[in-house]
């Protein structure tokens, strides 16, 4: 198998199918003395790519969620949903656990600071809600939520990558098997997730901070705002570029059992030949994910708001109403996250598979793995055949 992108493999669905050396693309040419059927080509001529003599390429096998050939954008988006439908318990169940922890911390943060009740007082605004101690508690809980989300998110994404990899070749796995494969990769996944998540934003944060410091030194608040905006604008495009180039870090770390830095380099290697397609597909899936989140969570927010305002809009809501509002909204967030998180991870996993099939001929190895999928796995402690 070639290590160079694009080497040694061509997809018959997008180009001319490869035939024997010196031979036609679709089967043998009829002998000159054989009469052609009515409407067919003249005797001795090469058959067209269609018609009575045509023999198109065999369709790619599809043992799992997607066919084992380079994928279209629509196939990846639909394939991510297909993976959820095939294994809803493990995909949505894992996501529900992670999102529930995050939502629970968020609810505790809002209840402890009392920000919801104060926000509904007449004439209240976000700047006047709470006191410095409440703000400090809220900030601490927000940091805790970020840490928990990063750690659990790394585990969730790694586990979902195993599910995606097995779903491609038509296998199903249980939770114990997924955890057995992800557990040795935990620290690599955590480091790779942190780097891939922070690096696209690091330049923007540094530019904004530098502009703010410069503006405060030179020309007060107005200069700070202008300097910060200029710094952000100058580094938005590099950040967006890194967001795309590092998008395949997690599947590379999980399925190829790489370290965090090697995972970053591997993602860069896979994405670079087809950057815009990868970036566009990931951006489109993020837009769809946001849309799905809004559709799923909005009814919960509406019901929670109705409960919150049953006592009227001119008085502060009772404490139990505030808690009910937060709980109902959190349930909506859990339901939405249980669907959207596996969907986004599925798209990332299928992007990784697609890039390796296009650039390295991975589809050949996966087809062989699919043919032997009913047999015991050759390497019980390793990834599916063909990944490494």
Secondary structure, 3 states (H helix, E strand, C coil): CCCCCCCCCCCCCCCCCCCCCCCCCCCCCCCCCCCCCCCCCCCCCCCCCCCCCCCCCCCCCCCCCCCCCCCCHHHHHHHHHHHHHHCHHHHHHHHHHHHHHHHHHHHHHHHHHCHHHHHCCCCCCHHHCCCHHHHHHHHHHHHHHHHHHHHHHHHHHHHHHHHHHHHHCCCCCCHHHHHHHHHCCHHHHHHHHHHHHHHHHHHHHHHHHHHHHHHHHHCHHHHHHHHHHHHHHHHHHHHHHHHHHCCCHHHHHHHHCCCHHHHHHHHHHHHHCCHHHHHHHHHHHHHHHHHHHHHHHHHHHHHHHHHHCCCCCCCCCCHHHHHHHHHHHHHHHHHHHHHHHHHHHHHHHHHHHHHHHHHHCHHHHHHHHHHCCCCCCCCCCCCCCCCC
